[in-house]
C-alpha cells in the first residue's frame, strides 16, 4: 500500500465542500457528511472507551466494531458502495446474546453510570443512536444499505449490554432509575 495521506493540508475544503471517495464534492453540511461525521465520532468515542481497563473479550469485540465502523465510513464516503453485510449485523446479535447471558435480567430502567468504562459505553450508545438517526435522514435523500441501518441499531443494543457487562466485571451494580427521585419537594 502506498502513502494514502501524503498531504494533510489541501485547502480544497476552504469553500465549505469536501471530497467523497468517488471524486465528487458535497457541502460539509450535507446529510451524507453529517452521517459520516457521526460514525467517525462514534469510532473515536470507542477508542476512548478502549483506553479503559476491561475484560479481553469486551476489548476484542470493540476492536472488531471499530473496524466495521471504519468500513461503514467508507461506505458512506462512496455513494452506492456497500461494505456492511448481514453477517456483520448477525455478528453483533451474537455478541449481544453472548454478553447478555451472564447478566441478571433487568426489572428496572438503568441510568448511565457505575464504572467509568460503563458510563463511556453508554455515551457510545447515545452517539450510535445519533449516527443511526443521521443515516435514516440520509436515506430520505440517497440510497443507504439496509444492513448499515440495522448494524447501527444493533450496535446501540450491544453498547447497552457492554455497559452492563463492564459494571458486572468490576463488581459494580448498575445505577437504577428511581421513579420520583428527581421530583422537587415543597
Secondary structure as UniProt FT lines:
FT   TURN            12..15
FT   STRAND          17..19
FT   TURN            21..22
FT   STRAND          25..27
FT   TURN            28..29
FT   HELIX           31..50
FT   HELIX           56..77
FT   TURN            79..80
FT   HELIX           86..100
FT   TURN            101..102
FT   STRAND          110..111
FT   HELIX           116..139
FT   TURN            140..141
FT   HELIX           146..169
FT   TURN            170..171
FT   STRAND          175..176
FT   TURN            179..182
//
